C-alpha cells in the first residue's frame, strides 16, 4: 500500500510539472504573439531598407570591394600626440566625427550631471515639474532649434548685436559656421539624452546611505566621492554611450551650423547619395555602423551590460 501511495504521489508531481511547463510555454508564446506585429513592422520598414542600402556597398556599380578602396588609400598624414598618422580625406572626416562626438559627450556630462543631481535631490512632485523644462527640447523640432542657433550666432544675430551695442566689439564675431557653433547646437539637443539616464539612476540611490555616512562623520565631499558618485556611474555610462552613438550619426545641426572644416560622416554620406554614388555612400554608412557597434561592444566589454543599462531601468 505504501508503495502504491508513493507511486501515485510521484505521478501527481509529474503531472503538476507537466502542467506547469505547458502553462509556461503558452505564456511564452503569448509574449511572442504580442511582439510579433512590432517585429514584423521593424523588419519590413526598417530592417529591410537598411540592409538593402548597406549591401549596395558590395555591388554598386559593379560587384566587388572597390567602394572601400578610397577609405584605405592614404594620401596625407596628420600629427597626433607627436605621431604622423596616415590619413586621407575620408578617414579625416571620420576622425572629425569622433572628435565632435567625444566633445559633445564630455560637455553634456559636465552640464547634465549637476542638473540630474539637483532633480534627484528634490521631492518627486517638484522633480516632475522641473523635468518639464528638461523635456521641452523634445517637443521642438531639431531643425527649428538649429535655425534658432543660426539666429543667435549670425553676424547680425542677437549675440553680436549685444556686443556691438555694449561697445565690447567694433566688428561682429565669426560664430556661425564654426566648430563652436556645432558644439553649441549639438550639446543643446543632446543634453536631455544625458540627463534622463543620470536622473533614473540617481533617483534610485538609497539616501539613507548618504545620511549614514554623514552621521558617521564623513564630510559632504567624501560622501559624494565615496558613495554617491560610484553608485551613479551606471547612469554616467548609459548617458555617455547614448549621447556618443547619437552624435556619430548627427546630420542637421552640423550641416546648418558647421563650416567646411566641420564635415561629419553623415554629411559626407548625404553628399555621395546626392551625387548618385550609392555604392560609396553605402560603404561609408556601413563603416559608420561598424564603428558604432564597436564602440558599443567596447563599453559593454569594459563596464558590463548590467552596469551600463541595468541600473538605468529603475
C-alpha positions as CSV (number, residue, x, y, z in Angstrom):
1,X,0.0,0.0,0.0
2,X,2.8,2.4,0.9
3,X,4.5,1.8,-2.5
4,X,1.2,2.4,-4.3
5,X,0.7,5.7,-2.5
6,X,4.3,6.7,-3.3
7,X,3.8,5.9,-7.0
8,X,0.5,8.0,-7.0
9,X,2.3,10.9,-5.4
10,X,5.1,10.7,-7.9
11,X,2.7,10.6,-10.8
12,X,0.8,13.6,-9.4
13,X,4.1,15.6,-9.1
14,X,5.0,14.7,-12.7
15,X,1.5,15.8,-13.8
16,X,1.9,19.1,-12.0
17,X,5.3,19.7,-13.5
18,X,3.9,18.9,-17.0
19,X,1.0,21.3,-16.5
20,X,3.4,24.0,-15.3
21,X,5.6,23.6,-18.3
22,X,2.6,23.6,-20.6
23,X,1.3,26.9,-19.0
24,X,4.8,28.4,-19.2
25,X,5.1,27.5,-22.9
26,X,1.7,29.1,-23.5
27,X,2.7,32.2,-21.7
28,X,6.0,32.4,-23.8
29,X,4.0,32.0,-27.0
30,X,1.7,34.8,-25.8
31,X,4.7,37.1,-25.4
32,X,5.9,36.1,-28.9
33,X,2.5,36.9,-30.4
34,X,2.5,40.3,-28.6
35,X,5.9,41.2,-30.0
36,X,5.3,39.8,-33.5
37,X,3.5,42.9,-35.0
38,X,6.2,45.2,-33.9
39,X,9.0,42.9,-35.1
40,X,7.3,42.4,-38.5
41,X,6.9,46.2,-38.8
42,X,10.5,46.9,-37.9
43,X,11.8,44.2,-40.3
44,X,9.6,45.4,-43.2
45,X,10.0,49.1,-42.9
46,X,13.4,49.5,-41.2
47,X,15.5,46.3,-41.3
48,X,15.0,45.5,-45.0
49,X,15.6,49.1,-46.3
50,X,18.7,49.5,-44.2
51,X,20.0,46.1,-45.3
52,X,19.2,46.9,-48.9
53,X,21.1,50.2,-48.6
54,X,24.2,48.7,-46.9
55,X,24.5,45.8,-49.3
56,X,24.9,48.3,-52.2
57,X,28.5,48.8,-51.0
58,X,29.3,45.4,-52.4
59,X,27.7,45.5,-55.8
60,X,27.0,49.1,-56.9
61,X,28.1,50.0,-59.5
62,X,29.9,46.6,-60.0
63,X,30.4,43.7,-57.6
64,X,33.5,43.9,-55.5
65,X,35.2,45.9,-52.8
66,X,36.1,48.9,-54.9
67,X,33.8,51.2,-52.8
68,X,36.1,50.6,-49.8
69,X,39.3,51.4,-51.6
70,X,39.2,55.2,-51.0
71,X,39.0,54.6,-47.3
72,X,42.2,52.6,-47.1
73,X,44.3,54.6,-49.5
74,X,46.4,57.1,-47.5
75,X,47.3,60.3,-49.3
76,X,48.4,62.6,-46.5
77,X,49.3,62.5,-42.8
78,X,48.1,64.3,-39.6
79,X,50.1,64.9,-36.5
80,X,48.6,63.5,-33.3
81,X,50.5,63.2,-30.0
82,X,53.8,63.6,-31.8
83,X,53.0,60.8,-34.3
84,X,52.4,61.1,-38.0
85,X,49.3,59.2,-38.8
86,X,48.5,58.3,-42.5
87,X,45.0,59.7,-43.1
88,X,43.2,60.6,-46.3
89,X,40.3,63.0,-46.6
90,X,37.6,60.4,-45.9
91,X,39.4,59.0,-42.8
92,X,39.8,62.6,-41.7
93,X,36.1,63.0,-41.8
94,X,35.7,60.0,-39.5
95,X,38.3,61.5,-37.2
96,X,36.4,64.8,-37.1
97,X,33.2,63.0,-36.4
98,X,34.8,61.1,-33.4
99,X,36.2,64.4,-32.1
100,X,32.9,66.2,-32.2
101,X,31.0,63.3,-30.7
102,X,33.6,63.0,-27.8
103,X,33.5,66.7,-27.0
104,X,29.7,66.8,-27.1
105,X,29.5,63.8,-24.8
106,X,32.0,65.2,-22.3
107,X,30.4,68.6,-22.1
108,X,26.9,67.1,-21.9
109,X,28.1,65.0,-19.0
110,X,29.6,68.0,-17.2
111,X,26.4,70.0,-17.7
112,X,23.9,67.3,-17.2
113,X,25.3,65.6,-14.1
114,X,24.6,68.6,-11.8
115,X,21.1,69.0,-13.3
116,X,20.3,65.3,-12.7
117,X,21.7,65.5,-9.2
118,X,19.5,68.5,-8.4
119,X,16.4,66.8,-9.8
120,X,17.1,63.7,-7.8
121,X,17.6,65.7,-4.6
122,X,14.2,67.4,-4.5
123,X,10.8,65.9,-3.9
124,X,9.1,63.8,-6.5
125,X,6.4,66.4,-7.3
126,X,9.0,69.2,-7.7
127,X,11.2,67.0,-9.8
128,X,8.3,66.2,-12.1
129,X,7.7,69.9,-12.5
130,X,11.3,70.7,-13.2
131,X,11.5,67.7,-15.6
132,X,9.2,69.6,-17.9
133,X,12.0,72.1,-18.6
134,X,14.3,69.2,-19.5
135,X,11.8,67.7,-21.8
136,X,10.8,70.9,-23.6
137,X,13.6,70.4,-26.3
138,X,11.9,67.1,-27.2
139,X,8.8,69.0,-28.1
140,X,10.6,71.2,-30.6
141,X,11.9,70.1,-33.9
142,X,15.7,69.7,-34.3
143,X,15.5,71.8,-37.4
144,X,13.8,74.7,-35.6
145,X,16.3,74.6,-32.8
146,X,19.2,74.6,-35.3
147,X,17.7,77.6,-37.1
148,X,17.4,79.3,-33.7
149,X,21.1,78.9,-33.1
150,X,21.7,80.4,-36.6
151,X,19.7,83.5,-35.5
152,X,21.7,83.8,-32.3
153,X,25.2,83.2,-33.8
154,X,24.9,85.1,-37.1
155,X,26.8,88.3,-37.8
156,X,23.6,90.2,-37.3
157,X,22.4,87.9,-34.6
158,X,21.5,88.7,-31.0
159,X,24.9,88.0,-29.5
160,X,26.9,90.1,-32.0
161,X,24.3,92.9,-31.8
162,X,24.6,92.9,-28.0
163,X,28.4,93.0,-28.1
164,X,28.4,95.9,-30.6
165,X,25.8,97.8,-28.7
166,X,27.7,97.4,-25.5
167,X,30.9,98.6,-27.2
168,X,32.8,95.4,-26.4
169,X,33.4,94.8,-30.1
170,X,33.9,97.0,-33.1
171,X,33.1,94.3,-35.6
172,X,31.0,91.1,-35.4
173,X,32.5,87.9,-34.2
174,X,32.5,84.9,-36.6
175,X,30.4,82.5,-34.6
176,X,28.3,80.8,-37.3
177,X,29.8,78.0,-39.5
178,X,32.4,77.2,-36.9
179,X,33.2,74.2,-34.7
180,X,31.9,76.2,-31.7
181,X,28.5,76.6,-33.3
182,X,28.4,72.8,-34.0
183,X,29.2,72.1,-30.3
184,X,26.6,74.5,-29.0
185,X,23.9,73.2,-31.2
186,X,24.6,69.6,-30.6
187,X,25.0,69.9,-26.9
188,X,21.7,71.8,-26.7
189,X,20.0,68.8,-28.4
190,X,21.9,66.0,-26.7
191,X,21.7,67.3,-23.1
192,X,18.3,65.7,-22.3
193,X,19.6,62.4,-23.5
194,X,22.3,62.7,-20.9
195,X,20.1,63.9,-18.1
196,X,17.4,61.3,-18.3
197,X,19.6,58.2,-17.7
198,X,21.5,60.0,-15.0
199,X,18.3,61.0,-13.3
200,X,16.9,57.5,-13.5
201,X,19.9,56.0,-11.7
202,X,20.3,58.8,-9.2
203,X,16.7,58.7,-8.2
204,X,17.1,55.0,-7.3
205,X,20.1,55.6,-4.9
206,X,19.2,55.0,-1.3
207,X,19.6,58.3,0.5
208,X,19.9,56.5,3.8
209,X,23.4,55.5,2.8
210,X,24.3,59.2,2.4
211,X,22.8,60.1,5.8
212,X,24.5,57.2,7.5
213,X,27.9,58.3,6.1
214,X,27.2,61.8,7.3
215,X,26.2,60.7,10.7
216,X,29.5,58.7,10.9
217,X,31.4,62.0,10.4
218,X,32.1,61.9,6.7
219,X,32.2,65.4,5.1
220,X,29.8,66.1,2.2
221,X,32.6,65.9,-0.3
222,X,33.7,62.5,0.9
223,X,30.1,61.3,0.9
224,X,29.7,62.3,-2.7
225,X,33.1,61.0,-3.8
226,X,33.0,57.6,-2.0
227,X,29.2,56.7,-2.1
228,X,27.1,58.8,-4.5
229,X,29.5,59.0,-7.4
230,X,30.2,55.3,-7.6
231,X,26.5,54.4,-7.4
232,X,25.7,56.9,-10.2
233,X,28.4,55.5,-12.6
234,X,25.9,53.2,-14.4
235,X,23.9,56.3,-15.3
236,X,27.1,58.0,-16.5
237,X,28.0,55.1,-18.7
238,X,24.4,54.8,-20.2
239,X,24.2,58.5,-20.8
240,X,27.6,58.8,-22.4
241,X,27.0,55.8,-24.6
242,X,23.7,57.1,-25.8
243,X,24.9,60.6,-26.5
244,X,28.1,59.4,-28.2
245,X,26.3,57.0,-30.5
246,X,23.7,59.5,-31.4
247,X,26.3,62.2,-32.1
248,X,28.1,59.9,-34.5
249,X,25.2,60.0,-37.0
250,X,24.1,63.6,-36.5
251,X,23.4,65.5,-39.6
252,X,21.0,68.5,-39.5
253,X,22.8,70.6,-36.9
254,X,26.4,70.2,-38.3
255,X,25.1,70.8,-41.8
256,X,23.5,74.1,-40.8
257,X,25.9,75.4,-38.2
258,X,29.3,74.0,-39.2
259,X,31.8,75.1,-41.8
260,X,33.8,73.4,-44.5
261,X,36.3,72.0,-41.9
262,X,33.5,70.5,-39.8
263,X,32.2,67.9,-42.2
264,X,30.8,64.8,-40.4
265,X,30.3,61.3,-41.8
266,X,26.5,61.8,-42.1
267,X,27.0,64.9,-44.3
268,X,29.5,63.0,-46.5
269,X,27.1,60.2,-46.9
270,X,24.3,62.6,-48.0
271,X,26.7,64.3,-50.4
272,X,27.6,60.9,-52.1
273,X,23.9,60.0,-52.4
274,X,23.1,63.3,-53.9
275,X,25.8,62.6,-56.5
276,X,24.2,59.2,-57.2
277,X,27.3,57.4,-55.8
278,X,25.1,54.9,-53.9
279,X,27.8,52.3,-53.5
280,X,30.3,54.6,-51.9
281,X,27.7,56.2,-49.7
282,X,26.6,52.7,-48.6
283,X,30.3,51.9,-47.8
284,X,30.6,55.0,-45.6
285,X,27.3,54.1,-43.9
286,X,28.5,50.5,-43.3
287,X,31.8,51.7,-41.8
288,X,30.0,54.1,-39.6
289,X,27.6,51.4,-38.4
290,X,30.6,49.1,-37.6
291,X,32.3,51.9,-35.8
292,X,29.2,52.5,-33.6
293,X,28.8,48.8,-32.9
294,X,32.5,48.5,-32.0
295,X,32.1,51.4,-29.5
296,X,29.0,49.8,-28.0
297,X,30.8,46.5,-27.7
298,X,33.8,48.2,-26.0
299,X,31.5,49.9,-23.5
300,X,29.7,46.7,-22.6
301,X,33.0,44.8,-22.6
302,X,34.7,47.2,-20.2
303,X,31.8,48.1,-18.0
304,X,29.4,45.1,-18.5
305,X,25.9,45.2,-19.9
306,X,24.3,45.2,-16.5
307,X,26.5,48.1,-15.3
308,X,25.7,50.1,-18.4
309,X,21.9,49.5,-18.6
310,X,20.9,47.5,-15.5
311,X,20.5,50.3,-13.0
312,X,19.1,52.7,-15.7
313,X,16.0,50.6,-15.7
314,X,15.0,51.9,-12.2
